[in-house]
Amino acid sequence: MYRSMFPSDVFAEMDRLQRAMQQAFELSPNIRGVGRGGFPALNVGGTPNSVEVYAFAPGLDPQSIQIQLEKSTLSIAGERKSDEPAADQKTAIHIDERFAGPFRRVISLPDDIDNEAVSATYRDGVLHVSVKRRQAAAPRRITIE
């Protein structure tokens, strides 16, 4: 009987490895495109009056999150403490998928934002940062005499 040296679904394993490699080289998301991976997960969008950033970071103390806006760059940084039990000879961890440790996400924002009009709230594990846009001169119609 024939016995393969490879896993039964080698193509699925190759696909998984390719996705992992792509995620390792992706940059932080900006207003023009969203990357995958990273903590906290981000949603970035906008309205005609503001840019809205949602960071999904459950279990964090809002006081431990630092938000900084410099020119057109928004950075969100902090640290998530580990919930793992103390290491001893009787403790075994079989799967550890929850991120723990320091994090930093940087988002490029459009040039028309107002650095003085920024607000941030944290509720139910979601950090919401709203950055207002500068009011541009409204277009007006000029009549010909």
C-alpha positions in Angstrom: 0.0 0.0 0.0 1.2 3.5 -0.9 1.9 5.8 2.0 2.6 9.5 1.5 5.4 11.4 3.2 3.4 14.6 3.1 0.2 15.6 4.9 -3.0 14.7 3.2 -3.7 18.4 2.3 -0.4 19.9 1.4 -2.0 22.7 -0.5 -4.0 23.9 2.5 -0.7 24.0 4.5 1.1 25.9 1.8 -1.8 28.4 1.7 -1.7 28.9 5.5 2.1 29.5 5.3 1.7 32.0 2.5 -1.0 34.0 4.5 1.3 34.0 7.5 4.2 35.3 5.5 2.0 38.1 3.9 0.8 39.2 7.4 4.4 39.4 8.7 5.3 41.9 6.0 2.1 44.0 6.0 2.3 47.6 7.2 -0.1 49.3 9.6 -3.4 50.3 7.9 -3.9 53.8 6.7 -7.0 55.7 5.5 -6.5 54.4 2.0 -6.2 50.6 2.7 -6.5 48.2 5.6 -3.8 45.7 6.5 -4.5 42.4 8.3 -3.2 41.3 11.6 -1.9 43.2 14.6 -3.4 44.1 17.9 -5.7 45.8 18.4 -7.8 45.2 15.3 -8.7 48.4 13.6 -11.6 49.8 11.6 -10.8 53.1 9.9 -13.3 55.2 8.0 -14.5 58.7 7.4 -17.4 61.0 7.0 -17.4 64.4 5.2 -16.8 66.0 8.7 -14.4 63.5 10.4 -12.2 60.5 10.4 -13.3 57.7 12.6 -11.0 55.0 14.1 -12.2 52.0 16.0 -9.7 49.9 17.9 -11.0 46.6 19.3 -9.1 46.0 22.5 -11.2 44.2 25.1 -9.8 43.7 28.6 -7.6 46.8 28.7 -7.6 49.6 31.3 -8.4 52.8 29.4 -5.8 54.6 31.5 -3.1 52.3 30.0 -3.7 53.4 26.4 -1.7 56.2 25.0 -3.1 58.1 21.9 -0.9 60.6 20.1 -1.7 62.7 17.0 1.2 64.4 15.3 0.6 66.0 11.9 -1.3 63.4 10.0 -0.2 60.4 12.0 -2.3 58.8 14.7 -0.6 56.3 17.0 -2.3 54.0 19.6 0.0 52.3 22.1 -0.3 50.4 25.3 0.2 47.0 26.9 -2.0 44.0 27.5 -1.1 42.0 30.6 -1.0 38.3 30.3 -3.8 36.3 31.9 -1.7 33.1 32.0 -1.4 31.3 35.4 2.0 31.4 37.1 4.4 28.9 35.5 5.0 25.8 37.6 5.4 22.1 37.0 1.6 21.4 37.2 0.6 24.1 34.6 0.4 23.3 31.0 -0.8 25.7 28.2 -1.9 23.9 25.1 -3.1 26.8 23.0 -2.2 30.5 23.5 -3.9 32.7 20.9 -4.6 35.8 22.9 -2.1 38.6 22.4 -0.3 39.8 25.5 2.5 42.4 25.7 3.2 45.9 24.4 1.5 47.0 21.2 1.6 50.1 18.9 -0.5 50.8 15.9 0.2 53.8 13.6 -2.4 55.1 11.1 -1.8 57.7 8.4 -4.6 60.2 8.2 -5.6 62.6 5.4 -4.0 66.0 5.3 -7.3 67.9 6.0 -7.7 66.9 9.7 -7.8 69.3 12.5 -5.2 68.3 15.2 -7.0 70.3 17.8 -10.4 68.6 17.4 -9.8 65.1 18.6 -11.9 63.0 21.0 -11.5 59.5 22.3 -13.9 57.1 24.2 -13.5 53.6 25.5 -16.6 51.5 26.0 -17.2 47.7 26.1 -13.7 47.0 24.8 -13.8 49.4 21.9 -11.7 52.5 21.6 -13.3 55.1 19.4 -11.1 58.0 18.2 -12.8 60.8 16.2 -10.7 63.4 14.4 -12.6 66.3 12.9 -11.7 67.6 9.4 -10.9 71.3 8.8 -13.7 73.2 7.2 -12.6 73.9 3.7 -14.0 76.8 1.8 -17.4 75.8 0.5 -17.6 75.9 -3.3 -19.8 78.6 -4.6 -21.3 79.4 -8.0 -20.1 82.6 -9.7 -22.5 84.3 -12.1 -21.3 85.9 -15.2 -22.5 89.5 -15.7 
